[in-house]
Amino acid sequence: MRRTLDIVDTRPPDLDDKPREECGVVAITGVEGAAELAFLGLYALQHRGQEAGGMVAVDDDGVARVHKGLGLVADVFDAESLKRLEGSTALGHVRYSTAGGGGARNAQPIVVRYAEGDLAVAHNGNLTNAHDLRNWLVREGSIFQGTNDSEVVVHLVARSRHETVDLQIDDALTHLEGAFSMVISVGQTLYAVRDRRGFRPLVLGRVEGGHVVASETCALDILGAEYIRDIEPGEVLKIEGDKVENLRPLPPAKKASPCIFELVYFARPDSRLWGVSVDRARRAFGRQLAREHHVEADCVIAVPDSANSAALGYAEESGIPYELGLLRNHYVGRTFIKPSQADRDFGARIKYNPVREVMEGQRVVVVDDSLVRGTTSRSLVKFMKEAGAKEVHFRIASPPVKSPCFYGIDMPSRSELIGSTRSVEEIAEELGVDSLGYLSLEGMQGAVEDAGPFCNACFSGDYPAPLIDVEKGYVPGNVGPSC
Ligand code: AMP
């Protein structure tokens, strides 16, 4: 049987460039041509990662074929590559990683052949003990190809001394710490797992003859799949066609801590996460923001698209009319060629442009979902003033981001986070705004209290899962004393 692996990268692994990843996963089982469905699912999850995409499909003989590549889903796959991905089980993955941590060799799913057959893993989240585990595995003789966390999982399963695949997976999972929403296939059997704190989302759906597992419900919608339920924190599911079985769950955490930043920024507004509509959560953040930071103004505008729902909430609550004042170019990728005459606002200018007719002579409230480095906002304020805005009042539908995320959201180091190094007054001055208001932590949590409690480490510095690699000095901490 011919086996394919389309990306070959022979560079030696470099542990220093371990990626901090943002990812989306999808898996289908029990449906002939599963890869075509997984492809559609990946399309819907593209916002979770634009750097690389990959898919593995497993045929009736248990043979896994993989296709991975750099770029958007539509660029990675074509009719030919999808045709080659035969079988009724398929796993797909999209990812984005920070510069230096990317590259083809870290594209997922990871696929290996081991004693029990072809094994594939696709992972969303970040293990906080991946370096520690890797060092141990290397000392034990394991050989690694890349630097991502999923490879650690593959080795842990393959070297387990337990007799059945179920127990080998159980054994591997007990070693993992941190954030993992993961799909694993061994032959055509699919396993779906969420870490015991449930940092990243993972949902279960039904299609005719089989099941779908995906990071977000928007991937079920595109497939016309029926949403069954969220996979619970610590739950380990074994799925064979239309049969779903619960394996031994992971040891329970004191409390679950799904990531609130998924609701703030990362997830798609048409998804439901943890029983909450992302759109409704963002509107509630916007309404609360209006209550906390009212200002006399002529219009409310959003920094599109991530702040659209929050800005609508602000407008609804304040009674100030909502306007489409900033346009976003949807065709700008994560990277582009910078012309030599480009100015320092180029990164924002290529993406956003104000509508002069909305701005001229107006007192504008501009709502953004979060402030990270503050670089985009600084440029936006300048553009709005150049377009004639009389006053610019910046409102952020989340608290100041003060601490980096170690659980799977790509954030810069602490020193680069504007909310960690400066006061609100200093930030307002730096952005050149007439006023600045952040949603309070209590206000944000109160707006979605039915769904919490959440991990809010990026806002509070309170990390629910131990940062083992940071504590052991394997990865830069940047946690700082005031977190
Ligand atoms: P800046 O403050 O210039 O770093 O940009 C902040 C904007 O980037 C926010 O308004 C979000 O819409 C967006 N954003 C927030 N977190 C992330 C992330 N992890 N990756 C990419 N963009 C993000």
Residues whose N, C-alpha, C, O or C-beta is under 5 A from the ligand:
A	BS01	AMP	Y265 S306 D368 D369 S370 L371 V372 R373 G374 T375 T376 S377 I409 D410 M411
